[in-house]
Amino acid sequence: MGSFQSFEELECWKQARVLRNFVANEIISKLPVIEKFALASQIRRASRSVGNNIAEGFGRFHFQENIQFCRMARGSLNETLDHGIIAFDEKYISEELLNELRKIHDRTLLILNGYIKYLQTAKIQ
């Protein structure tokens, strides 16, 4: 994929890592024990899936497959935000924490969409 040697060099993966760490360190810790196997598990898996799919797509070495995995990452990104909204609605997290999650989500989405556009352009050339 271009001049990148590893998925770890991709800005979208780096930002997905920021999201994953934020969810793990700031949101999951606020959830009650009764949510350990429900909401906590779901938001943890969704946030991890963003970077996992970016990494897996990078390893495919075919533009179209990479794009498809990035689209799955985008779905997981939105799922993560939805779980955050649920946590807010159920009064597990503050509006401030939800807004911080939204900022990280929006930045990740912007970078990920840029990477998808790059891949689509590179595929044509």
C-alpha beads as a LAMMPS data file, in Angstrom:
LAMMPS data file: protein, C-alpha beads

125 atoms
124 bonds

1 atom types
1 bond types

-500.0 500.0 xlo xhi
-500.0 500.0 ylo yhi
-500.0 500.0 zlo zhi

Masses

1 110.0

Atoms # bond

1 1 1 0.000 0.000 0.000
2 1 1 1.969 2.951 -1.216
3 1 1 5.056 3.717 0.844
4 1 1 3.602 2.383 4.098
5 1 1 5.457 -0.593 5.563
6 1 1 2.965 -1.302 8.366
7 1 1 -0.606 -0.490 9.302
8 1 1 0.875 1.157 12.397
9 1 1 2.008 4.036 10.168
10 1 1 -1.552 4.835 9.048
11 1 1 -3.047 7.929 10.662
12 1 1 -6.490 6.288 10.679
13 1 1 -5.119 3.332 12.675
14 1 1 -3.327 5.671 15.086
15 1 1 -6.575 7.565 15.656
16 1 1 -8.492 4.284 16.072
17 1 1 -5.989 3.451 18.811
18 1 1 -6.789 6.761 20.531
19 1 1 -10.486 5.837 20.375
20 1 1 -9.886 2.336 21.742
21 1 1 -7.794 3.627 24.636
22 1 1 -10.337 6.326 25.454
23 1 1 -13.145 3.774 25.577
24 1 1 -11.073 1.386 27.707
25 1 1 -9.769 3.981 30.136
26 1 1 -12.562 6.536 30.367
27 1 1 -15.886 4.922 29.506
28 1 1 -15.754 1.272 30.512
29 1 1 -14.484 2.211 33.952
30 1 1 -17.672 4.253 34.513
31 1 1 -20.046 1.406 33.684
32 1 1 -21.648 -0.532 36.537
33 1 1 -20.799 -4.168 37.218
34 1 1 -24.189 -5.279 35.866
35 1 1 -23.054 -4.043 32.435
36 1 1 -19.786 -6.035 32.457
37 1 1 -21.062 -8.681 30.039
38 1 1 -23.470 -6.437 28.139
39 1 1 -22.689 -2.817 27.326
40 1 1 -19.063 -2.920 28.517
41 1 1 -18.344 -5.971 26.379
42 1 1 -20.106 -4.517 23.342
43 1 1 -18.401 -1.123 23.432
44 1 1 -15.022 -2.758 24.065
45 1 1 -15.423 -5.069 21.048
46 1 1 -16.736 -2.296 18.785
47 1 1 -13.895 0.087 19.676
48 1 1 -11.299 -2.639 19.144
49 1 1 -12.857 -3.608 15.837
50 1 1 -12.120 -0.204 14.291
51 1 1 -8.347 -0.659 14.398
52 1 1 -8.577 -4.413 13.822
53 1 1 -10.386 -3.910 10.522
54 1 1 -7.972 -1.195 9.371
55 1 1 -5.060 -3.522 10.120
56 1 1 -6.678 -6.510 8.426
57 1 1 -7.530 -4.484 5.331
58 1 1 -3.948 -3.231 5.106
59 1 1 -2.729 -6.809 5.127
60 1 1 -4.877 -7.788 2.161
61 1 1 -2.760 -5.872 -0.387
62 1 1 -5.722 -5.414 -2.739
63 1 1 -7.302 -1.983 -2.844
64 1 1 -10.905 -3.187 -3.060
65 1 1 -10.536 -5.581 -0.125
66 1 1 -8.778 -2.891 1.901
67 1 1 -11.619 -0.466 1.166
68 1 1 -14.185 -3.049 2.291
69 1 1 -12.401 -3.570 5.613
70 1 1 -12.210 0.206 6.080
71 1 1 -15.960 0.371 5.546
72 1 1 -16.394 -2.259 8.245
73 1 1 -14.127 -0.170 10.488
74 1 1 -16.406 2.803 9.818
75 1 1 -19.406 0.714 10.891
76 1 1 -17.660 -0.286 14.111
77 1 1 -16.742 3.331 14.712
78 1 1 -20.393 4.362 14.532
79 1 1 -21.382 1.398 16.684
80 1 1 -18.907 2.598 19.324
81 1 1 -20.528 6.032 19.350
82 1 1 -23.986 4.471 19.626
83 1 1 -22.881 2.467 22.673
84 1 1 -21.552 5.711 24.151
85 1 1 -24.942 7.338 23.595
86 1 1 -26.595 4.395 25.341
87 1 1 -24.199 4.804 28.281
88 1 1 -25.142 8.484 28.476
89 1 1 -28.885 7.806 28.147
90 1 1 -28.687 5.302 30.983
91 1 1 -26.766 7.878 33.052
92 1 1 -23.555 5.870 33.278
93 1 1 -21.418 8.617 31.742
94 1 1 -21.598 12.410 31.729
95 1 1 -22.473 14.589 28.763
96 1 1 -18.888 15.879 28.882
97 1 1 -17.533 12.355 28.443
98 1 1 -19.983 11.663 25.607
99 1 1 -18.913 14.888 23.890
100 1 1 -15.262 13.862 24.171
101 1 1 -16.156 10.493 22.622
102 1 1 -17.947 12.371 19.801
103 1 1 -14.831 14.478 19.127
104 1 1 -12.646 11.392 18.916
105 1 1 -15.271 9.648 16.763
106 1 1 -15.528 12.603 14.383
107 1 1 -11.757 12.930 14.026
108 1 1 -11.375 9.193 13.436
109 1 1 -14.175 9.236 10.858
110 1 1 -12.628 12.171 9.008
111 1 1 -9.226 10.488 8.790
112 1 1 -10.711 7.103 7.891
113 1 1 -12.833 8.619 5.111
114 1 1 -9.700 10.317 3.775
115 1 1 -7.884 6.988 3.711
116 1 1 -10.802 5.353 1.885
117 1 1 -10.696 8.139 -0.736
118 1 1 -6.953 7.659 -1.094
119 1 1 -7.464 3.924 -1.666
120 1 1 -10.219 4.535 -4.210
121 1 1 -7.984 6.936 -6.144
122 1 1 -4.970 4.608 -5.956
123 1 1 -7.115 1.713 -7.216
124 1 1 -7.932 3.602 -10.426
125 1 1 -4.343 4.572 -11.259

Bonds

1 1 1 2
2 1 2 3
3 1 3 4
4 1 4 5
5 1 5 6
6 1 6 7
7 1 7 8
8 1 8 9
9 1 9 10
10 1 10 11
11 1 11 12
12 1 12 13
13 1 13 14
14 1 14 15
15 1 15 16
16 1 16 17
17 1 17 18
18 1 18 19
19 1 19 20
20 1 20 21
21 1 21 22
22 1 22 23
23 1 23 24
24 1 24 25
25 1 25 26
26 1 26 27
27 1 27 28
28 1 28 29
29 1 29 30
30 1 30 31
31 1 31 32
32 1 32 33
33 1 33 34
34 1 34 35
35 1 35 36
36 1 36 37
37 1 37 38
38 1 38 39
39 1 39 40
40 1 40 41
41 1 41 42
42 1 42 43
43 1 43 44
44 1 44 45
45 1 45 46
46 1 46 47
47 1 47 48
48 1 48 49
49 1 49 50
50 1 50 51
51 1 51 52
52 1 52 53
53 1 53 54
54 1 54 55
55 1 55 56
56 1 56 57
57 1 57 58
58 1 58 59
59 1 59 60
60 1 60 61
61 1 61 62
62 1 62 63
63 1 63 64
64 1 64 65
65 1 65 66
66 1 66 67
67 1 67 68
68 1 68 69
69 1 69 70
70 1 70 71
71 1 71 72
72 1 72 73
73 1 73 74
74 1 74 75
75 1 75 76
76 1 76 77
77 1 77 78
78 1 78 79
79 1 79 80
80 1 80 81
81 1 81 82
82 1 82 83
83 1 83 84
84 1 84 85
85 1 85 86
86 1 86 87
87 1 87 88
88 1 88 89
89 1 89 90
90 1 90 91
91 1 91 92
92 1 92 93
93 1 93 94
94 1 94 95
95 1 95 96
96 1 96 97
97 1 97 98
98 1 98 99
99 1 99 100
100 1 100 101
101 1 101 102
102 1 102 103
103 1 103 104
104 1 104 105
105 1 105 106
106 1 106 107
107 1 107 108
108 1 108 109
109 1 109 110
110 1 110 111
111 1 111 112
112 1 112 113
113 1 113 114
114 1 114 115
115 1 115 116
116 1 116 117
117 1 117 118
118 1 118 119
119 1 119 120
120 1 120 121
121 1 121 122
122 1 122 123
123 1 123 124
124 1 124 125
